[in-house]
Amino acid sequence: MSKDLAQRMQAHLQQSIEPERVEVIDESYQHAGHAGANGTGFGTHFRVRIASHKFTGMSRVARHRLVYDSLQEYIAQGVHALAIEATEP
């Protein structure tokens, strides 16, 4: 996995969910030695902060599911964990 994975995930979310704000932070270095860590310090554990009008009227679980489903291709490629903070703008 390349080091620009967070940028690619952020661009994907920008296209798929059209958020007003989105930030994808690679926190893999904080999980060294944990399940799913790959030993490189990047590419496995991410925090997603996203605000979108598409979340209006959705439960917290539904918001998280929308983000998770949008990033499914990355999860299939080795992203182990997503910490999601999904809000309305």
Order of alpha helices (4+ residues) and beta strands (2+ residues): alpha-beta-beta-alpha-alpha-beta
